[in-house]
Amino acid sequence: MHREEGANRAVEPAVPADPAGASKGKMADIRAYMELHYHEPVTVASLARRAKLSVNYFIEQFRKTYGQSVLEVLTDLRINRAKRYLLETGERMKDIAVKVGYSDEFYFSRKFKKEVGMTPSEFARTGKRRIAAYSPSVIGHMLALDLLPEAAPLDPKWSFYYYNGYRNRIKSRLRLTFPYTQGTFEENKELLIQLRPDAIIGTEGLHAEEKAVLTAIAPACFIPAESVGWREQLRHTAKFLDREEAAELWITRYEHKVRSALALMSTALGTDSVIVLRVYGNQLYLYWNRGIGDVLHTDLQLRPLGEPESRKGTAITPGELAELDPDRIMLVVCAEAASRAYWLSLQHSALWRGLKAVAGGCVYTIQSDPWFEYSPVSIVRMLDDALLLFTGKCPNPYLHNIHGDSHVPDL
């Protein structure tokens, strides 16, 4: 059986465990070292020695910090860099394998298929298709399938996450299409005609005229918006793009994250009740959307209060909220001045200060990004966000690793 290069645990002189415990700083230093030396024959023992920890203690602390083993992180780094070489160079497979740390190109190919859901050749071929994403949520589907759109609507206010992470890599910028206007539609149409993409992906809820024109420009796929959940939406998109294996791999990894998160959440929250509120103007409202329902109630099995799905958008007074008296409150404050002013005044009211959640320091403000979007990427970001808010831990955050980049937020 082929042994993973750089992952063997050679017998080396024991290093005493750090009596104070491995700090997050040490693990961050090791992670940074791996990012620079992933293509070399890195061993667990050499990393432990570098951290001045015993091998077993180092393994334990590394997994505790990142939610992955050293081998899993090393593999991610190598495969993500290989993606970039495959898409941006014309180098031979054998040369790419060596450049990312594998001397055997056939083993590299098998490993790549296991991690990505397709062979390196298939990835290079399909990854070079020029695809236009016609709404921000579509970007969240394409990233989950290891694809970067050629054109997409990027806006620093309404799609900050995608704008911040990909504005220098998505070559053509479409205009946001909500609300629908003829002028915006004409601008997008002209850009797409000039671009001549191989495919266009939009959502089922697009205006009928938009759908007809997009279909005339290139083969088009429209993701079902309301009838199915994000998993089936992803499968629908993947079938159109011939990426079914990549979709199933994303879903499997998400389910694994959920199982890990459930254990942490159960310990931290027990049977605590949770309510989601929105501050808009001079009023509080019960808030709910599909992503919140999927992540908080279905996946994390949190106990909702106030019948949020059936009463979403219903105004609720501080007195009515006091009667419910939730254990924990998640709160969205709209950005305009009236909402911010009301939120500031609410915090000084006796009814608000008397709430169990407020007294216990269990009020959590959340942002529209990612909590208002419904896509595979926004869902996994909501899961990470909830875990961090409620437990103070997020051992394996979503990595920005599309096409070779990896970034782990500062610990």
N, C-alpha and C positions, 0 to 999 in steps of 0.2 A: 504494500500500500504506500502511495506517495505521501511523504510527510510534508506538511506546510512549511515552506521556506521561511526562515526568520521567526518561526513560532515554537521551535523545540525548546524544551526546558532542560538545558544541559546542566549536569551536576557541577556546581561551582561552590567555592567556599561560602559557608553560611554567613549572612550578615545579620546581626542582632536586630530584632524588631525595635522600632522607635518607641521608647517608653511613653512618650506623650501622644502617640498616635500619628498616623500620616496626615498632614495638613492638606487642605484643598489646594494650597499653593504648590505643594510638591507634585500632586497629581496633575495640575495644570502645566507645570514645567515638563513633566514626562510626556504629556499629550502634545505639547509644542515641539518637543524633541522628535517625537514620532512623525509629526507632520513634515519635518525637514529631512528625516532619515528613513522614511518608509521603504525606499528602494534598496536599502542595505539589509544585510542579514541580522536584523534586530532580534534579540532573544529576550524572553521574560526575565531570565536571570540577570542579563546585563542591565535591563531597565531597573530591576529591583536594586542592583548594586549602585546604580546611578542615583536612586532615591534614598540610598542608605537604609534600606529595609530588608528584612528577610523575604525570601521569595513568596512564601505562603501569605505573609501579612500584606505584601505588596499586591498580590492577586486579589485579596479580599478588599483592600481599600480602593483599588482601581475600579472594580466592579461596583462597589458601593457608590463611588463618585459618578461614574458614567453609565451605569446600568448595562454595561457590556464588558465582555472579557477583553484582554489585551489583543488576542487573536482577532476578535470581531472588529475592533477599532482599526487594527493594522490592515485587515482585509478591506474595510470600507475606504481607507485612504488610498490603497493601491487600485482598487476597482474604480473609484471616482476619478483618479488621475488618468487611468486608462481610457475612460470615456472621453476625456478631453483630447487625448492623442488620437483616438479613433475618428473624432469629428473634425479636428482642426489640422491634421497632418495626413500625409499620404504614406506614412511609414509602414513597413511590413509588420505583420502580426508578431513575428519572432522578435523584432527590435522593440516593439512596444512592450511585450512581455518582460524583456530584460530591463527596460527603463523603469518599470514599476515594481521590480523585485522578484520576478519569476524567471528562472533560467529555462524552464520547459514550457514552450508555447502551447502544447496540447493540454497540459495541466491548467495553464492560465485560461484557456478557452473553456474548459469544464467548470472552473471556478467562477468565471465571469457569467456563464449561463445560469449557474446555481444562484448567484447573487442578484442578477438583473432580470432573469427570465427569458433571455435570448442570447445567442452566441455573439461574440464580438463583431463578426461580419454582418449579422442581422442588425445589430445596433447601429453600426456605421451606415448601413444602407437606409434604414427607416429614419434614423435621427437627422439625416440631411434633407428630409422632405420639408418644403417650405409651407408651413401651416399658419393660418391666421386665426387668432382667438378673438371672437367678436364681443366678449364681455369679460369683466375681471374674474368671475367665477370659473370661466373656462380655463384661464391660466392655471387655477388650482387643480383642474383635472389633468392638464397637460404635464405639469411638474410631477404629479403623482405617477405618470407614465414615462418619466425620464425624457420628456420632450420640452423644448423651449420654443415658443411661437416666434415666427418671423415678424408678425404684426400683432398688436394687442392694445387695448385701451389702458394707458397708464396715466394716473392722475395723482398728484401729491396729496390731495385731500381725501378722495374717495377710494383709492386703491394704494394707500401709502406703502403697505408691505411689499407689493410687487414693484411699485415705483422705486422704492429705496433699494431693493435687491437686484433688479433686473433692467433698470432704465438704460444702462450702458450696453446691454447685451441684446435687448429686443430692438431690432433695427428700425422698424416702422411703427409709429405711434398712431393708433386710431383715436377718435373722439368717443367719449362715453355716450351711450345711446339712450340714457334715461334723464329726463322724460324724452319721448320720441319727438324729434323735430325734423322737418324736411331738409333744413340747411345742414344739420349734422349728418344726416343720412347721405346727402349728396357728397359731402366731403369724404366720408368713409368709402363710398362707392368709387369715387375717382381714384383714391389711393389704392384700393384693392385691384382695380382694373390695371393700373400701372404696375403694381407688384406682381400680378399673375401668380398667385399662390397655387400650390398643388392641392390644397384642401382648405375649407373654412369650417370652423366649429362655432356654433352659436347656441342659443337656448330656445326651447319650445315657445317661450313667451314673447318672442320678437314680433314686431309688426308684420302683417302679411306681406306688405310690399317689400320690406327688407328681406324676408325669406326668399321671395321670388327672384329678386335681383342677385342675392348672394349665390343662389343655386345656379344662376346663369353664368356667374363669373368662374366658379370652380365647384367640384363635388363638395357638397355641404352636409353636415351632420348637425341636427338640432337636439340638444340634450333635454329629455323630459324634465320639466321644472317642478311639477307638483305631484305627479302620479306615483313616483318611486323615490326611494331613499338614495343617499349618496353612493352607496355600494353599487346599486344597479345603474345609477347614472354613470359611474366610472366604467362599469362593464360595457355599457352601451357605447361610450366614447372609445373604449379600447377595441371593441369589435370593428368599428369603423376604421381605426388606425392600425389594425392588425397588431395589437399590443395586449392580447388577452392574458398572457402569462405575467406580464408586468403588473397588470391590474390585480390579479390574484395574489401576487407577492406583496403588493401594497396593503391589501385587505388583511392578509395573514399577519403581517407585521403590526398593523394597527390593533388587531385583536389581542396580540401578545402584549402590547402596551397597555391595553385596557385591563388585562388580567393582573399585570404588575401594579397598575394604579389602584385597582380595587382593594388590594391588601393594605396599601398605605392609607387610603381614604377611610376604610372601615375602622382602622385604629384611631385616626384623627377625629372623625366625625361621629362614629357610632350611629345613633338613630336621630341625630339632629335634623330639624326641618330647615328647608332652604326656600327663599322666595327671591324672585328677580323683579326689580323695579326699574322704571324709567322716569327720570325727571324731565318734563317738557313744559316750558312756560312756567306758570305758577301752580303746577299740579303734579302729583305722583300718579303713575299708572302701573298696573300689572303688566309685566312684559314676558313674552314668550316667542320663540321662533323654532323652526325645525331643528336647527343645529343645537340649540339649548336643550330641547327635548331629547334629542339623540344622545348627546354627551352627558348631561347632568342626570337625567332621569332614567334613560334606558341603559346606557353603558356603565355609568358610575353608581346607578341605583340610589341616588339621593332622594330624600322624601320631600316632595313639593308641597307648598301651601297655597291656598287661595284659588284652586282649580285654574292654573295658569293658561292651559291650552284653550279652554272654553271661554275664559274671561279675559283673554289677551286684549290689551288696549283699553281696559276698563279703568276709569279713574278710581283712586282709593285715597281716602282722607287719612291723615295721621291717626285719627281716632279709630278708624276701621283697622288700620295696620296694627294699632296697639291691642285690639281685640284678638287678632291672629297671633301676635307676639312671636314671630319666627326666631329660631335659634341663630340663623345666619341670613344675611341680606347681601345679595349681589345687586349693584346699582350702576345704571348707565345715566350719565348726566349729559344732556344735549349741549352742543357747543355754544349756542347763541346766548346773548347777555342775560335775557330774562330767566332762562333756565339756571344759569350759574348763580344769579342773584337769589333765586328761590332756594336753591340748594344751600347756599350760605346761611340764609335766614332759618331754614328748616333745622339746621344743626344746633341752633340756639333754643329751639322750642322744647318745652318741658316734656311734651308727649314723645318727641323723638328721643330725647336723652333718656327717657324712662324705658325704652325698649330693651328687651333682654339682649338682643344682638348688639346694640349700641353700647350698652354697659359692659358687655363682655369683649368688646373690641373685635366683633365679628361682622363688620360691614366692609365689603370689598367692592371697590369701583372697578368696572370693566370698560373696555373700549369697543367702539363699533367694529374695529378691525382687531381680532377676527370674528367677533361674536355676532355680526350681522350678515356675514357671508355664509353660503352653503356650498361647500366643495370639499373634496378629500383633504386638501392642504389646510383649509380653515378648520375643519373638524379636528385634525390632529393637533393643531395649534391651540384650539379651545381645551382639549384634553390636557395638554401641557400647562396651559394657563390655570386651569382649575386645580390641578395638582399642586402647582406652586403657591396659589392663593391659600388653599386650605391646609396644606401640610408644610409649606416652606421648602419643599423638595421637588426637584424635577430631574431625576438621575439620568434620563436618556432623552434629551430634548430633540425635537425635529431638526434635522440637519439640512442646511441649504447646500445640498450636494449635487444639484443638477449640473450635468456636463462637467464634472470634475472639481467643483469647488466644495470645500467642507468648511463649516464654521460652527463652532460650539460657543454659545454665549458665555460671557465671563461668569465664573462661579461666585 
